[in-house]
Amino acid sequence: MAVRAAGSRSRSPGCATISPPRSPTCRFLCHFRRASQITDNGPYAEIARWLKGHRFEAETAIGTLSYFDAVNFAARATCPAWFSVALMDNVCPPSTVFAAYHRYAGPADIEVFTYNGHEGGAEYDLPRKLNALAGTLRG
């Protein structure tokens, strides 16, 4: 069995879901339409600003972004995954993380940090991830 481990300080599963090599700096990539409609923080604000000036091109733009949307890739993933989400995250909206988690085709676990923002579980979540990875490697 081939296993690839990746870590990210960001709460968004986007990079860990779709992009090798996986980048710890990735802050978005899940459910572009929803995120650009509900937050004016982080990278989603760029999408909203562009769409504000290009009102009649929204469907084309969102359609193009869907090629990079981790929600669409999640349905094809089969290796074990460990998601985390912070319910007060205004950079990577929780609903966008849940969208990828619920579409994930492989075995998946999610840790919810109810009172945290974009920092999520930070280093406190690392032992859970390492234990899950060790269990997977042991088979």
Contacts in CASP RR format, 6 or more apart in sequence:
PFRMAT RR
TARGET T0000
AUTHOR 0000-0000-0000
METHOD contacts of the structure
MODEL  1
MAVRAAGSRSRSPGCATISPPRSPTCRFLCHFRRASQITDNGPYAEIARW
LKGHRFEAETAIGTLSYFDAVNFAARATCPAWFSVALMDNVCPPSTVFAA
YHRYAGPADIEVFTYNGHEGGAEYDLPRKLNALAGTLRG
1 139 0 8 1.000
3 79 0 8 1.000
3 133 0 8 1.000
3 136 0 8 1.000
3 137 0 8 1.000
4 20 0 8 1.000
4 22 0 8 1.000
4 79 0 8 1.000
5 133 0 8 1.000
6 15 0 8 1.000
6 16 0 8 1.000
6 22 0 8 1.000
7 16 0 8 1.000
7 22 0 8 1.000
7 24 0 8 1.000
7 129 0 8 1.000
8 15 0 8 1.000
8 16 0 8 1.000
8 22 0 8 1.000
8 23 0 8 1.000
8 24 0 8 1.000
8 26 0 8 1.000
9 24 0 8 1.000
9 122 0 8 1.000
10 24 0 8 1.000
10 25 0 8 1.000
10 26 0 8 1.000
10 27 0 8 1.000
10 28 0 8 1.000
10 92 0 8 1.000
10 118 0 8 1.000
11 84 0 8 1.000
11 85 0 8 1.000
11 86 0 8 1.000
11 89 0 8 1.000
11 91 0 8 1.000
11 92 0 8 1.000
11 97 0 8 1.000
11 117 0 8 1.000
11 118 0 8 1.000
11 120 0 8 1.000
12 26 0 8 1.000
12 27 0 8 1.000
12 28 0 8 1.000
12 29 0 8 1.000
12 30 0 8 1.000
12 70 0 8 1.000
12 92 0 8 1.000
12 96 0 8 1.000
12 97 0 8 1.000
13 30 0 8 1.000
13 70 0 8 1.000
13 74 0 8 1.000
13 81 0 8 1.000
13 83 0 8 1.000
13 97 0 8 1.000
13 100 0 8 1.000
13 101 0 8 1.000
14 26 0 8 1.000
14 28 0 8 1.000
14 29 0 8 1.000
14 30 0 8 1.000
14 70 0 8 1.000
14 100 0 8 1.000
15 22 0 8 1.000
15 23 0 8 1.000
15 24 0 8 1.000
15 26 0 8 1.000
15 29 0 8 1.000
16 22 0 8 1.000
16 26 0 8 1.000
16 81 0 8 1.000
17 29 0 8 1.000
17 30 0 8 1.000
17 70 0 8 1.000
17 73 0 8 1.000
17 74 0 8 1.000
17 77 0 8 1.000
17 81 0 8 1.000
17 100 0 8 1.000
18 29 0 8 1.000
18 68 0 8 1.000
18 70 0 8 1.000
18 73 0 8 1.000
19 26 0 8 1.000
27 42 0 8 1.000
27 43 0 8 1.000
27 91 0 8 1.000
27 92 0 8 1.000
28 35 0 8 1.000
28 42 0 8 1.000
28 43 0 8 1.000
28 44 0 8 1.000
28 91 0 8 1.000
28 92 0 8 1.000
28 96 0 8 1.000
29 68 0 8 1.000
29 69 0 8 1.000
29 70 0 8 1.000
30 69 0 8 1.000
30 70 0 8 1.000
30 71 0 8 1.000
30 92 0 8 1.000
30 96 0 8 1.000
30 97 0 8 1.000
30 99 0 8 1.000
30 100 0 8 1.000
31 69 0 8 1.000
31 71 0 8 1.000
31 95 0 8 1.000
31 96 0 8 1.000
31 99 0 8 1.000
31 100 0 8 1.000
32 44 0 8 1.000
32 47 0 8 1.000
32 62 0 8 1.000
32 65 0 8 1.000
32 66 0 8 1.000
32 69 0 8 1.000
33 62 0 8 1.000
34 93 0 8 1.000
34 95 0 8 1.000
34 96 0 8 1.000
34 99 0 8 1.000
35 44 0 8 1.000
35 47 0 8 1.000
35 92 0 8 1.000
35 93 0 8 1.000
35 96 0 8 1.000
36 44 0 8 1.000
36 45 0 8 1.000
36 47 0 8 1.000
36 48 0 8 1.000
36 51 0 8 1.000
37 48 0 8 1.000
38 93 0 8 1.000
38 95 0 8 1.000
39 45 0 8 1.000
39 90 0 8 1.000
39 91 0 8 1.000
39 93 0 8 1.000
40 48 0 8 1.000
41 90 0 8 1.000
41 91 0 8 1.000
42 91 0 8 1.000
44 93 0 8 1.000
47 61 0 8 1.000
47 65 0 8 1.000
50 61 0 8 1.000
51 57 0 8 1.000
51 58 0 8 1.000
51 61 0 8 1.000
54 61 0 8 1.000
66 72 0 8 1.000
70 100 0 8 1.000
71 96 0 8 1.000
71 99 0 8 1.000
71 100 0 8 1.000
71 103 0 8 1.000
72 103 0 8 1.000
74 100 0 8 1.000
74 101 0 8 1.000
74 103 0 8 1.000
74 104 0 8 1.000
74 105 0 8 1.000
75 103 0 8 1.000
75 104 0 8 1.000
75 105 0 8 1.000
76 105 0 8 1.000
77 104 0 8 1.000
77 105 0 8 1.000
77 106 0 8 1.000
78 105 0 8 1.000
78 106 0 8 1.000
79 106 0 8 1.000
80 106 0 8 1.000
80 107 0 8 1.000
80 108 0 8 1.000
80 109 0 8 1.000
80 132 0 8 1.000
80 136 0 8 1.000
81 104 0 8 1.000
81 106 0 8 1.000
81 107 0 8 1.000
81 108 0 8 1.000
81 109 0 8 1.000
82 108 0 8 1.000
82 109 0 8 1.000
82 110 0 8 1.000
82 111 0 8 1.000
82 128 0 8 1.000
82 129 0 8 1.000
82 132 0 8 1.000
82 133 0 8 1.000
83 97 0 8 1.000
83 100 0 8 1.000
83 101 0 8 1.000
83 104 0 8 1.000
83 108 0 8 1.000
83 109 0 8 1.000
83 110 0 8 1.000
83 111 0 8 1.000
84 97 0 8 1.000
84 110 0 8 1.000
84 111 0 8 1.000
84 112 0 8 1.000
84 113 0 8 1.000
84 120 0 8 1.000
84 121 0 8 1.000
84 125 0 8 1.000
85 94 0 8 1.000
85 97 0 8 1.000
85 98 0 8 1.000
85 101 0 8 1.000
85 110 0 8 1.000
85 111 0 8 1.000
85 112 0 8 1.000
85 113 0 8 1.000
85 120 0 8 1.000
86 94 0 8 1.000
86 113 0 8 1.000
86 116 0 8 1.000
86 117 0 8 1.000
86 118 0 8 1.000
86 119 0 8 1.000
86 120 0 8 1.000
86 121 0 8 1.000
87 94 0 8 1.000
87 112 0 8 1.000
87 113 0 8 1.000
87 114 0 8 1.000
87 115 0 8 1.000
87 116 0 8 1.000
87 117 0 8 1.000
88 114 0 8 1.000
88 115 0 8 1.000
88 116 0 8 1.000
88 117 0 8 1.000
89 116 0 8 1.000
89 117 0 8 1.000
89 118 0 8 1.000
89 120 0 8 1.000
90 117 0 8 1.000
90 118 0 8 1.000
91 117 0 8 1.000
91 118 0 8 1.000
92 118 0 8 1.000
97 110 0 8 1.000
98 110 0 8 1.000
101 108 0 8 1.000
101 110 0 8 1.000
109 132 0 8 1.000
111 121 0 8 1.000
111 125 0 8 1.000
111 128 0 8 1.000
113 120 0 8 1.000
113 121 0 8 1.000
113 125 0 8 1.000
END
